[in-house]
Amino acid sequence: TGLLLPWQDAMVNKASRLLSGRDKITPGKIIAELHFGFWTGFFNKAHARTGIADFLTKPVFQYAPKYERVKHRLSIRWREIRDLRNRVFHYERIIHWEDLPEQHSRLLETIGWISPEIRELTEKLDTFVPVYGAGIDPWKEKIRSHWPAGE
């Protein structure tokens, strides 16, 4: 591949092997099989010398302000999004994060940099504001049955 780092090459190879046993391999299926970190990795320091971030930035983030289309700023943004995504997907508690509303806003903003239409759709389906605003109390009684008595 040339532009991929060894760990990304390994991920693509693993995706190909996984798909080869069960399905016809297509670019779309390879893309779907790759982890989120594969994509955010294009904007980290290790990729600085490959030039792929420079190649991707303008067409992928065409709706971002120019001052945001800088590798360093994109790297920080993607690291924050990846960290939030990982906490959520690993069922870790995040309600106590003091900057959670700001992270939510930055996530929506980043989606809009890629596609204003997808941002609009995301905002229509998004339940973060009312759920976060209500806090944890409405959920305590609903999930109490999952805890043994006395805990």
C-alpha positions in Angstrom: 0.0 0.0 0.0 2.9 2.4 0.6 1.0 5.1 2.4 -0.2 2.9 5.2 1.7 2.4 8.4 2.6 -1.2 9.3 -0.2 -1.4 11.9 -2.7 -0.2 9.3 -1.5 -2.6 6.7 -2.0 -5.4 9.3 -5.6 -4.2 9.9 -6.4 -4.2 6.2 -4.9 -7.7 5.8 -6.8 -9.0 8.9 -10.0 -7.5 7.4 -9.4 -9.2 4.1 -8.8 -12.6 5.9 -11.9 -12.2 7.9 -14.0 -11.5 4.8 -12.4 -14.1 2.6 -14.0 -16.9 4.5 -17.5 -15.6 4.5 -18.1 -13.1 1.7 -16.9 -11.6 -1.5 -14.2 -9.0 -0.7 -15.1 -5.5 -1.9 -13.6 -2.1 -1.0 -16.8 -1.2 0.8 -16.7 -4.3 2.9 -13.0 -3.8 3.8 -13.8 -0.2 4.8 -16.7 -1.4 7.0 -14.4 -4.0 8.7 -11.7 -1.5 9.7 -11.7 0.0 13.2 -12.3 3.6 14.0 -8.7 4.1 15.1 -7.6 3.1 11.5 -9.2 6.2 10.2 -8.3 8.6 12.9 -4.7 7.4 12.6 -4.2 9.2 9.4 -4.0 12.5 11.3 -1.4 11.4 14.0 2.3 12.2 14.1 3.3 8.9 12.7 1.6 9.8 9.4 3.2 13.2 9.1 5.8 12.0 6.6 3.4 10.0 4.4 1.5 13.1 3.2 -1.8 11.3 3.4 -3.3 13.7 5.9 -2.5 16.6 3.5 -4.1 14.6 0.7 -7.2 13.8 2.7 -7.8 17.0 4.6 -9.3 19.3 2.0 -11.6 16.9 0.2 -12.8 15.1 3.4 -13.2 18.3 5.6 -14.2 20.6 2.8 -16.7 22.4 5.0 -14.3 23.0 7.9 -12.8 26.5 8.4 -9.3 26.7 6.9 -7.7 27.3 10.3 -9.2 23.9 11.4 -7.8 22.0 8.4 -4.4 21.7 10.0 -3.0 18.3 10.8 -2.2 19.2 14.4 -5.7 20.5 15.1 -7.3 17.6 13.3 -5.2 15.1 15.3 -6.3 16.6 18.6 -10.0 16.7 17.4 -9.9 13.0 16.3 -8.1 11.9 19.5 -10.9 13.5 21.6 -13.6 11.9 19.5 -11.9 8.5 19.5 -11.5 8.7 23.3 -15.2 9.5 23.8 -16.2 6.8 21.3 -14.1 4.2 23.0 -15.5 5.1 26.5 -19.1 4.8 25.2 -18.5 1.6 23.2 -16.8 0.0 26.2 -19.8 1.0 28.4 -17.8 3.2 30.7 -19.4 6.0 32.7 -19.0 9.4 31.1 -21.9 11.4 32.7 -19.4 12.9 35.1 -17.3 14.5 32.4 -17.5 18.2 32.9 -16.9 19.0 29.3 -19.3 16.4 27.8 -21.7 19.1 26.3 -18.7 20.7 24.6 -17.4 17.4 23.3 -20.9 16.7 22.0 -20.9 20.1 20.2 -17.4 19.5 18.7 -18.5 16.1 17.5 -21.5 17.5 15.7 -19.3 20.3 14.3 -16.8 17.7 13.0 -19.6 15.7 11.3 -20.7 19.0 9.6 -17.2 19.5 8.3 -17.5 16.3 6.4 -21.2 16.5 5.5 -23.7 19.3 6.5 -26.5 16.9 5.5 -25.3 14.2 7.8 -24.9 16.7 10.6 -28.5 17.8 10.1 -29.7 14.2 10.1 -27.7 13.5 13.2 -29.1 16.5 15.0 -32.7 15.3 14.2 -32.0 11.8 15.6 -29.7 13.0 18.5 -31.1 12.6 22.1 -28.0 13.8 23.9 -29.4 17.2 25.1 -32.6 15.9 26.8 -30.9 12.8 28.2 -27.9 14.7 29.6 -30.2 17.5 30.8 -32.3 15.0 32.8 -29.2 13.5 34.4 -28.9 10.0 35.8 -31.8 10.1 38.3 -34.6 9.1 35.9 -32.6 5.9 35.0 -31.7 4.8 38.5 -35.0 3.1 39.3 -35.2 1.5 35.8 -31.8 -0.1 36.2 -32.0 -0.9 39.9 -33.3 -4.5 39.1 -29.9 -5.2 37.6 -28.2 -4.8 41.0 -28.4 -7.4 43.7 -30.3 -6.2 46.9 -28.1 -4.4 49.4 -25.5 -3.1 46.9 
